Amino acid sequence: MISTHLASLANFTMKRSRATAYCLTWNWASCGLRSVQTARTALAFRLLTLLGTRVHETLQAKWSDIDLSAATWTDPAEITKPNRAFVIYLPTQAVGMLQALPRWQGIDYVFSPNGRSAPGRHLNTAAENVVKAAGVKGWTPHDLRRTFRSGLDRLGIEPHVAELCLNHARPALERTYSPNVNVYAPKLRAAWQAYADHVHALIARKAEA
């Protein structure tokens, strides 16, 4: 049976016409989603779920940009949509997943498909297979980012902190009077951890049901 515990996020997030498209399985192998064929692809989906990052920025992740001891992942400006470096404060769940992933020898990309070439920028094929296997329509990996943002609202995360978690452009007045986003680091870390804890609590409840 395919678990759809993340469908609970449809109730957790704002109502949308595509709410049912939030159905996505976390424990890929045990739930029978054979369509996700590699541990790296499964990890990409899991990180997208927990972090709300953009797909192409996630897939371009490099081990040299990730500090597991500090629980940070720094996206360099050249790969981010707004062309500015972006620090992601990794929740403990994400740190554990990355620690468990074997590293390719001789290539820095976390999501290299074969240990020789750079990863692509999309998960289109894998997403299509997930949609078919889970029996949902209209779902795309970007829905995980939308769900993340709505979820932060429902958790009571301050809107400006939630927007910083998505690396969205800040309003001009905020940039003028509060240019140093590093002062928000503790709140950003707490926001990512709170969301990851919530998702894992949903998973635990679905497993017990």
Stockholm file with secondary structure:
# STOCKHOLM 1.0

chainA/1-209         MISTHLASLANFTMKRSRATAYCLTWNWASCGLRSVQTARTALAFRLLTLLGTRVHETLQAKWSDIDLSAATWTDPAEITKPNRAFVIYLPTQAVGMLQALPRWQGIDYVFSPNGRSAPGRHLNTAAENVVKAAGVKGWTPHDLRRTFRSGLDRLGIEPHVAELCLNHARPALERTYSPNVNVYAPKLRAAWQAYADHVHALIARKAEA
#=GR chainA/1-209 SS CCCCGGGGHHHHSCCCTTGGGGCCCSSTTTTTCTTSCSHHHHHHHHHHHHHCCCHHHHHTCBGGGEETTTTEEEECGGGSTTSSCEEEECCHHHHHHHHHSCCCSSCCBTTCSSSSSCCCSCCHHHHHHHHHHHTCSSCCTHHHHHHHHHHHHHTTCCHHHHHHHTTCCCCHHHHHHCCCGGGGHHHHHHHHHHHHHHHHHHHHHHHHC
#=GC SS_cons         CCCCGGGGHHHHSCCCTTGGGGCCCSSTTTTTCTTSCSHHHHHHHHHHHHHCCCHHHHHTCBGGGEETTTTEEEECGGGSTTSSCEEEECCHHHHHHHHHSCCCSSCCBTTCSSSSSCCCSCCHHHHHHHHHHHTCSSCCTHHHHHHHHHHHHHTTCCHHHHHHHTTCCCCHHHHHHCCCGGGGHHHHHHHHHHHHHHHHHHHHHHHHC
//
